[in-house]
Amino acid sequence: MTAEPGHGVPAGGSGKTRASDADRERAVDTLSAAFAEGRLTKEEHSMRVQRAYGSQTYAELADLPAGPPGPLPPPAATSAAVAVPRTSPLAVASLVCGLIPLLPATLAAIILGIGAHRQLRRTGERGGALATAGVVLGVLWLVVTVLFVFVF
């Protein structure tokens, strides 16, 4: 394979020019990128890296895989790589307090639910339905408590 400028041979230079440590590192970086993109097998990558570190001239570094013709496509999204916003702890606490039919818990459910909704608008976390359910349950228990106290 003949070396071209930009592929291991400096512009206007020859393949007999001595390669520096920085040149070898650039070649290894290129090989590692090609391996990460799937253009080299693990064995081929190991062999070429070993050869790049042992090279003396640009001609010996010229055996690099050519780069892709255009921009690389975005990597496929995996379930582990997708960032999912966390659920607001205030929203969860609001729902839990809303499930408890005691006056202090119902008041806490309402206060925590309103605070959770404010926080959700500000931070973009998940849990809007939990906060709403906590507020609704809190109000429901509050109404039941008031009716029970004043009617019975």
C-alpha positions as CSV (number, residue, x, y, z in Angstrom):
1,M,0.0,0.0,0.0
2,T,1.4,3.4,-0.9
3,A,1.2,6.1,1.6
4,E,-0.6,9.4,0.9
5,P,-0.2,12.7,2.6
6,G,-2.5,12.8,5.6
7,H,-2.3,9.0,6.0
8,G,1.0,8.5,7.7
9,V,3.2,10.6,5.4
10,P,3.7,14.3,6.0
11,A,2.8,16.6,3.1
12,G,5.7,17.0,0.7
13,G,7.6,14.3,2.6
14,S,8.5,10.7,1.8
15,G,7.7,7.4,3.5
16,K,11.4,7.2,4.5
17,T,11.1,10.1,7.0
18,R,11.6,8.9,10.5
19,A,8.4,8.7,12.6
20,S,8.2,10.4,16.0
21,D,6.5,9.1,19.1
22,A,3.7,11.5,18.6
23,D,3.2,10.1,15.0
24,R,3.0,6.6,16.4
25,E,0.5,7.7,19.1
26,R,-1.7,9.4,16.4
27,A,-1.5,6.2,14.4
28,V,-2.6,4.1,17.4
29,D,-5.4,6.6,18.1
30,T,-6.6,6.2,14.5
31,L,-6.5,2.4,14.9
32,S,-8.4,2.5,18.1
33,A,-11.1,4.7,16.6
34,A,-11.4,2.3,13.7
35,F,-11.7,-0.6,16.1
36,A,-14.4,1.3,18.1
37,E,-16.3,1.9,14.8
38,G,-16.1,-1.8,14.0
39,R,-13.8,-1.5,11.0
40,L,-11.1,-3.7,12.6
41,T,-11.3,-6.9,14.5
42,K,-9.8,-7.2,17.9
43,E,-6.9,-9.4,16.6
44,E,-6.3,-7.0,13.6
45,H,-6.3,-4.0,16.0
46,S,-3.8,-5.7,18.3
47,M,-1.5,-6.6,15.5
48,R,-1.6,-3.2,13.9
49,V,-1.0,-1.4,17.2
50,Q,2.0,-3.6,17.9
51,R,3.3,-2.8,14.4
52,A,2.7,0.9,14.8
53,Y,4.6,1.1,18.1
54,G,7.5,-0.8,16.4
55,S,7.6,1.4,13.3
56,Q,10.5,3.5,12.5
57,T,9.3,5.5,9.4
58,Y,6.1,7.0,8.1
59,A,5.9,4.3,5.4
60,E,5.5,1.7,8.2
61,L,2.7,3.8,9.7
62,A,0.8,4.2,6.4
63,D,-1.2,1.0,6.8
64,L,-4.1,2.7,8.5
65,P,-7.8,2.1,7.7
66,A,-9.3,5.0,5.8
67,G,-11.8,7.1,7.7
68,P,-15.5,7.0,6.9
69,P,-16.6,9.1,3.9
70,G,-19.0,11.2,5.9
71,P,-20.2,11.8,9.5
72,L,-20.8,8.7,11.5
73,P,-24.4,7.8,12.3
74,P,-25.4,8.3,15.9
75,P,-24.9,5.2,18.1
76,A,-27.9,3.0,18.6
77,A,-29.7,3.8,21.8
78,T,-29.5,1.1,24.4
79,S,-31.6,0.9,27.5
80,A,-28.5,1.5,29.6
81,A,-27.4,4.6,27.6
82,V,-30.7,6.4,27.6
83,A,-30.9,9.0,30.4
84,V,-34.2,8.8,32.1
85,P,-35.0,11.6,34.5
86,R,-35.4,10.5,38.1
87,T,-38.7,10.4,39.9
88,S,-39.1,13.2,42.4
89,P,-38.8,12.0,46.0
90,L,-41.3,14.7,47.1
91,A,-43.9,13.3,44.7
92,V,-43.4,9.8,46.1
93,A,-43.6,11.1,49.7
94,S,-46.8,13.0,48.8
95,L,-48.4,9.8,47.5
96,V,-47.3,7.7,50.6
97,C,-48.7,10.4,53.0
98,G,-51.9,10.5,50.9
99,L,-52.5,6.8,51.6
100,I,-52.5,7.4,55.4
101,P,-55.9,8.5,56.7
102,L,-54.6,10.6,59.6
103,L,-54.9,14.4,59.7
104,P,-51.1,15.1,60.0
105,A,-50.4,12.8,57.0
106,T,-53.2,14.3,54.9
107,L,-51.8,17.8,55.5
108,A,-48.3,16.5,54.7
109,A,-49.6,14.9,51.5
110,I,-51.1,18.2,50.3
111,I,-48.0,20.3,51.2
112,L,-45.6,17.7,49.7
113,G,-47.7,17.4,46.5
114,I,-47.7,21.1,45.9
115,G,-44.0,21.4,46.6
116,A,-43.4,18.4,44.2
117,H,-45.3,20.1,41.4
118,R,-43.2,23.3,41.8
119,Q,-40.0,21.2,41.8
120,L,-41.1,19.2,38.8
121,R,-41.6,22.4,36.7
122,R,-38.1,23.6,37.8
123,T,-36.1,20.4,37.4
124,G,-37.9,18.3,34.8
125,E,-38.0,15.3,37.0
126,R,-40.8,12.7,36.7
127,G,-43.6,12.1,39.2
128,G,-46.4,14.6,38.3
129,A,-49.0,11.9,38.5
130,L,-47.7,10.8,41.9
131,A,-47.8,14.3,43.2
132,T,-51.3,14.9,41.9
133,A,-52.5,11.6,43.4
134,G,-51.0,12.6,46.7
135,V,-52.7,15.9,46.7
136,V,-56.1,14.4,45.7
137,L,-55.9,11.7,48.4
138,G,-54.8,14.3,51.0
139,V,-57.8,16.5,50.1
140,L,-60.1,13.5,50.1
141,W,-59.0,12.4,53.6
142,L,-59.2,16.0,54.8
143,V,-62.8,16.3,53.6
144,V,-63.7,12.9,55.1
145,T,-62.2,14.0,58.4
146,V,-64.0,17.3,58.5
147,L,-67.3,15.6,57.6
148,F,-66.8,13.0,60.3
149,V,-65.9,15.6,62.9
150,F,-68.8,18.0,62.2
151,V,-71.5,15.6,61.0
152,F,-71.1,12.8,63.5
